[in-house]
Every structure is written in structure tokens, then in C-alpha cells.
Amino acid sequence: MTGLVQPQQLVHQLGLRRALAFAAHPDDVDFGASATIAALTADGVEVILCLLTSGDAGGFDPSRSPQETARLRAQEQQEAAAVVGINEVILLDERDGFVEPNYELIGKIVRVMRQVRPDAVFSLHPERAWDRLQKAHPDHLACGEAVVRAAYPAVENPFAYPELQEAGLEAFKIKHLLLYGAPAQHAQLRVDVSGYQEQKIQALGRHFSQHRDAQRMVEFVNAQMRSTHGGEGFAEDFHHVVVNSPDTISGF
């Protein structure tokens, strides 16, 4: 899919009933995709969020311990998730600031994918965005790379991570990736989230430990959504990748 689409078009054309979203830290998905997720859940799509880290290295209070930061940010993410209709948040507990797309992490992601068996996967993008380096945090890139490696070929290969197959988590094929935080040249899909932009702002507001200037954050995010839309509304953009379609030949 390309261009500006309505959420209902996304649901219909991608056959969405269940989606799985990945993020490196609490608040990543709220910055990148939460208005789209709010629109999907309002249309009956089940969305599950998987965090790679607890975000214990985030925030601006030097007196707060990493353990307390992790506890606080987990609570913030649960509250933000509820705002946009996400009912389940899974935490893989990787080390904040040091995420690597290695064999162990890819295996954890494959496990979650096979448990959830989503119709589409949301994830941070694996390529660095030079136009705004802040959205290309190394953990973001590592998250994107690990998710893409898991989506093909690991999750559909029964010989990859055979212990999962033995545990009854059978291989299956991911159909669609919706990568947020993409470099501008790759973001070919824009989802019109007009009417859901306030839920995004409310979700971001739950991450109060991360915002030194909340009002400036709100202004920036709203301006981004308006610019992405290109008209009078609000939109979020993605790099849509078709992993498997009816005419896909494995390995080509």
C-alpha cells in the first residue's frame, strides 16, 4: 500500500484482525504509531505490544535508581497502552541502551510472534534516519533489525529455533511489516489518523517521566502529524513491507 489511506482501508486490504507491535523502549510506539493503533483497535483489531527493554536508562532524574525508573516506565506504558486500546504489554527485559540483534533476541521475538500469530507486525525501522537522528537511537535500529530478521526467515522456518517447534509453537508466515520511524525516502504509506490524534497525545502524556517540556512535545508531535498528512488532517507514516503474499516464492 502507498499514499494516504484511511484506517478502515488498512484493516480491509491487509486483512487485519490481530497485530503485534514491537518497540525498544516505553513511549517508542506512542511516538511512532499510537494514533494508527487507536484507529485499528476502535475498528476491532486486537493489538499486542512487545517492549524489548524497560527503559531503565531513560528520564532526567539523577536521584532515581534504574530499578525505580523501570517500575515507573512500565506503569506509564500500561496506562498509555490502555488509552489506545492495547490490552497486553509483553516485556523482554533487554538492557536499555545496549540492544543487539543477536541470536538470543531474535529467538525471543520469534517466540512472541509464534505465540501471537499476527496478521501484521509494527516495528521501529532498522535503517538510520539522518534527517532526524533522534528517532534513530541505536536501540531503535537494533529493534528493527531483530524484528525484520525474525519476520524472515526465522519465524517461518521450522528448523530455526527447533525448541520452539518442539514446544508447540509452530512456524508460520508474517504477511506484513509496518515500520515506523522510517527514513523519509522509505515511508511510502501514510495513515489518516484524523480524529485519533488526541489519543496519541494523551498516550504520550502518560510518559510524564520522559518529558522536560510537555507542551513543546505536544506542539512538535501535532506539527509532525499535520505535515505527514499534507492537508487539513493528521497522519502517521510507515514503510510498508509485504513479506509474504499469495505470489511470494520463498527464497526469492
C-alpha positions in Angstrom: 0.0 0.0 0.0 1.1 3.5 -0.7 -0.1 7.1 -0.3 -2.7 8.4 2.2 -5.1 5.7 3.3 -7.9 5.5 5.9 -7.6 3.1 8.8 -10.5 1.1 7.5 -8.7 0.6 4.2 -5.7 -0.7 6.1 -7.8 -3.2 8.0 -9.6 -4.4 4.9 -6.7 -4.6 2.5 -4.3 -6.2 4.9 -6.9 -8.4 6.5 -6.2 -7.2 10.0 -7.7 -9.0 12.9 -4.6 -9.1 15.2 -1.4 -7.0 15.1 1.8 -7.2 17.1 3.8 -4.1 17.8 7.4 -4.0 18.8 9.3 -1.2 20.5 12.7 -0.8 22.0 11.5 1.4 24.9 8.3 2.5 26.6 6.9 5.5 24.6 8.5 4.5 21.2 5.3 3.1 19.8 3.3 6.1 21.2 5.5 8.5 19.3 5.6 6.4 16.1 2.3 4.6 15.7 -0.2 5.1 18.5 -2.8 7.1 16.6 -2.9 4.4 14.0 -3.2 1.7 16.7 -6.0 3.7 18.3 -7.9 3.7 15.0 -7.3 0.0 14.5 -8.5 -1.1 18.0 -11.5 1.1 17.5 -12.3 -1.0 14.4 -12.0 -4.2 16.4 -8.4 -5.1 15.7 -6.6 -6.7 18.6 -3.1 -5.1 19.2 -0.4 -6.5 21.5 2.7 -4.6 22.4 6.1 -6.1 23.0 8.8 -4.0 24.6 12.4 -5.1 24.3 13.6 -3.0 27.3 12.0 -1.5 30.4 13.6 1.9 29.6 15.5 2.0 32.8 18.2 4.3 31.3 15.7 7.0 30.4 14.5 10.1 32.1 16.1 13.2 33.7 16.1 12.5 37.5 19.6 11.5 38.6 18.4 10.6 42.1 16.1 7.8 40.7 17.5 4.3 40.6 17.3 2.3 37.3 15.1 -0.2 39.1 12.6 2.6 40.1 12.8 4.0 36.6 11.9 0.6 35.1 9.0 0.2 37.5 7.7 3.7 36.8 8.1 3.4 33.0 6.3 0.0 33.0 3.4 1.7 34.7 3.4 4.6 32.3 3.4 2.2 29.3 0.5 0.2 30.7 -1.5 3.4 31.1 -0.5 4.7 27.6 -1.4 1.4 26.1 -4.9 1.5 27.7 -5.5 4.9 26.1 -5.1 3.5 22.6 -6.8 0.1 23.2 -3.8 -2.1 23.7 -4.8 -4.7 26.3 -1.5 -6.6 26.7 2.1 -5.5 27.1 4.9 -8.0 26.9 8.4 -7.2 28.3 11.5 -9.0 27.1 13.8 -7.1 29.5 16.8 -6.5 27.3 19.4 -4.0 28.6 18.3 -0.4 27.8 21.0 1.3 25.6 22.7 -2.0 24.6 20.1 -3.8 22.5 21.8 -6.1 19.9 20.0 -8.1 17.1 21.7 -11.3 18.1 20.6 -14.9 18.1 19.1 -14.8 21.5 17.0 -11.7 21.0 15.7 -12.9 17.6 14.7 -16.1 19.2 12.7 -14.3 21.9 11.0 -12.2 19.2 10.2 -15.4 17.1 8.7 -16.9 20.3 6.4 -13.9 20.7 5.5 -13.9 17.0 4.5 -17.6 17.0 2.5 -17.1 20.2 0.5 -14.1 18.9 0.5 -15.1 15.2 -0.4 -11.6 14.0 -1.7 -10.5 10.6 0.8 -7.6 10.6 3.8 -6.5 12.7 4.6 -2.9 13.6 8.2 -2.2 14.4 10.8 0.5 14.5 12.7 0.8 11.3 16.2 -0.8 11.0 17.7 2.0 9.0 19.2 5.2 10.3 17.2 8.4 9.6 19.7 11.2 9.0 17.1 13.9 8.7 16.3 13.5 12.5 18.9 11.4 14.2 16.9 11.3 17.5 14.5 8.8 16.0 17.4 6.6 15.0 18.5 5.7 18.5 20.8 2.6 18.3 18.3 0.6 20.3 15.6 1.5 17.7 17.8 0.3 14.9 18.6 -2.9 16.7 14.9 -3.5 17.4 14.1 -3.0 13.8 16.9 -5.3 12.6 16.0 -8.0 15.0 12.3 -7.9 14.1 13.0 -8.0 10.4 15.3 -10.9 10.8 12.7 -12.7 12.9 10.0 -11.9 10.3 12.0 -13.5 7.6 13.1 -16.2 7.6 13.2 -17.3 11.3 9.5 -17.3 12.2 8.5 -19.3 9.2 11.5 -21.8 9.3 10.6 -24.8 11.4 14.4 -25.6 11.6 15.2 -22.3 13.2 14.9 -22.4 16.9 13.7 -26.1 16.9 13.0 -25.9 20.7 10.0 -23.6 19.8 8.7 -26.1 17.3 9.0 -28.8 19.9 7.1 -26.7 22.4 4.2 -26.5 20.0 5.0 -23.0 18.7 4.8 -23.9 15.0 6.3 -21.9 12.2 4.0 -19.5 10.3 4.4 -16.7 7.8 4.3 -13.0 8.6 2.4 -11.2 5.8 3.1 -7.5 6.5 5.6 -5.3 8.3 4.6 -1.7 9.1 7.8 0.0 10.1 7.6 3.4 11.9 10.4 5.9 12.4 11.5 5.2 8.8 13.9 7.4 6.9 11.8 9.8 4.8 12.7 8.1 1.5 11.2 4.8 2.6 7.9 6.0 4.3 5.6 5.4 1.4 2.4 4.7 3.4 0.5 7.4 5.3 -2.4 6.5 7.6 -5.0 9.3 8.1 -5.5 9.4 11.8 -7.7 12.4 11.9 -9.9 12.0 15.0 -7.4 9.9 16.8 -4.6 12.4 17.2 -5.8 13.4 20.7 -5.5 9.7 21.9 -1.9 9.8 20.7 -1.2 13.0 22.7 -3.0 11.5 25.7 -0.9 8.3 25.4 2.3 10.3 25.2 1.2 12.3 28.2 1.3 9.2 30.3 5.1 9.0 29.8 5.5 12.0 32.1 8.9 10.9 33.4 10.3 11.5 29.8 9.2 15.0 29.0 11.1 18.0 30.3 8.8 20.3 28.3 5.4 18.6 27.7 3.9 21.5 25.8 6.7 21.7 23.3 6.4 17.9 22.8 2.7 18.2 22.1 3.3 21.0 19.6 6.1 19.1 17.8 4.0 15.9 17.6 0.9 17.7 16.2 3.0 19.6 13.7 4.6 16.3 12.6 1.2 14.6 12.1 -0.1 17.7 10.1 3.0 17.7 7.9 2.7 14.0 7.3 -0.9 14.3 6.2 -0.2 17.1 3.8 -3.7 18.5 4.0 -6.1 19.6 6.8 -5.9 16.4 8.8 -3.4 14.3 10.8 -1.4 11.3 9.7 1.3 8.8 10.7 3.7 7.3 8.1 5.2 3.9 7.7 7.4 1.8 5.4 5.0 -1.0 4.4 6.8 -4.2 3.5 5.0 -7.2 2.1 6.8 -10.2 3.5 4.5 -12.9 2.1 1.7 -12.6 -0.4 -0.1 -15.2 -2.5 2.5 -14.9 -5.2 5.6 -14.9 -3.0 8.1 -17.6 -3.8 10.2 -18.5 -0.7 13.8 -17.6 -1.0 13.3 -15.1 -3.9 
